[in-house]
Amino acid sequence: MIKVTKNILKNIYKKRPRDAKKYDYGLLTVIGGSEFYSGSPALSAMAAFRSGVDMVRIIAPKRAADIIASFSPNLAAYPLIGKYFDKEDLPTVLSQTKAAEVVSHGKTAIVIGGGMGRSEEIQEVILEYLSQISVPCVIDADAIYAVAKKPEIIAGKNFLITPHLYEFFVLTGKEVIGKTDEEKINLVKEEAKRLQTTILLKGAIDIISDGKEVALNTTGSGFMTKGGMGDTLAGIAGALLCRNINAFEAGQAAAYINGLAGELAVKKLGESVMATDLIEAIPEVLRR
């Protein structure tokens, strides 16, 4: 059993050479959003930037993309045609994914799921997309519901799935709410092994397993039930996957960074804390 500490960051955040080039530290693509939900992709992207990635591209339905692009000049948002991610968008998103892989020389990753919706068509397109990519990927939120329908498509890929307690039940059919920590640990390890993937179960104690090993992260706060703090975790994990580390290590480091940033933000703001406050605390975590 591994206890996640700040030492994990030493293996990831090393001094950058003076002659570093753009994309040496990654190009992340965030796929998410819908007509109603625009915040999720933006929060993931901002958290990824604060975690050191060189560039983030957001692909979202037009209304969400337009809102995101106007929010900050740091955010590049590509607008899809319709209100939701549908079959007509699949060639475009696959093309964008391949282009990111080429321009970054393989230092790329995907975050998918936040705010996308759970209609049958959206879920089918998510599954088709995931079946056709091989780049590292964080599967979050609505994409977890899609994967639950056909989990074999993720087997053996460098993917990280980030469910909360109920999403874990949706993904696996195994109930963890009300279980002891030991029971949760065993279930996460068993399911990660069965699905041949890496799972980061979010909770008071984050449990990360690749089916072989288990790591526990204890940073965090009871105030981190606020909306958007799962999106920040996904963005941080995506930024780390861009550095060509495996999903198990990325999951540990992301949980540690997100949890400690949350702690620092809560210390200042208490009940008033928001996901954007957590993002602004990430630099302090990385400086420690």
Secondary structure, DSSP 4 states (H G I P E B T S, - for coil): -EEP-THHHHTT--PPPTT--TTTT-EEEEE---SS--HHHHHHHHHHHHTT-SEEEEEEEHHHHHHHHHH-TT-EEEEESSSS--GGGHHHHHHHHHHHHHHTTT-EEEEE-TT----HHHHHHHHHHHHH--S-EEE-THHHHHHHH-GGGGTTSSEEE---HHHHHHHHS---TT--HHHHHHHHHHHHHHHTSEEEE-SSSEEEE-SS-EEEE----TTTTSTTHHHHHHHHHHHHHTTT--HHHHHHHHHHHHHHHHHHHHHHHGGG--HHHHHHHHHHHHH-
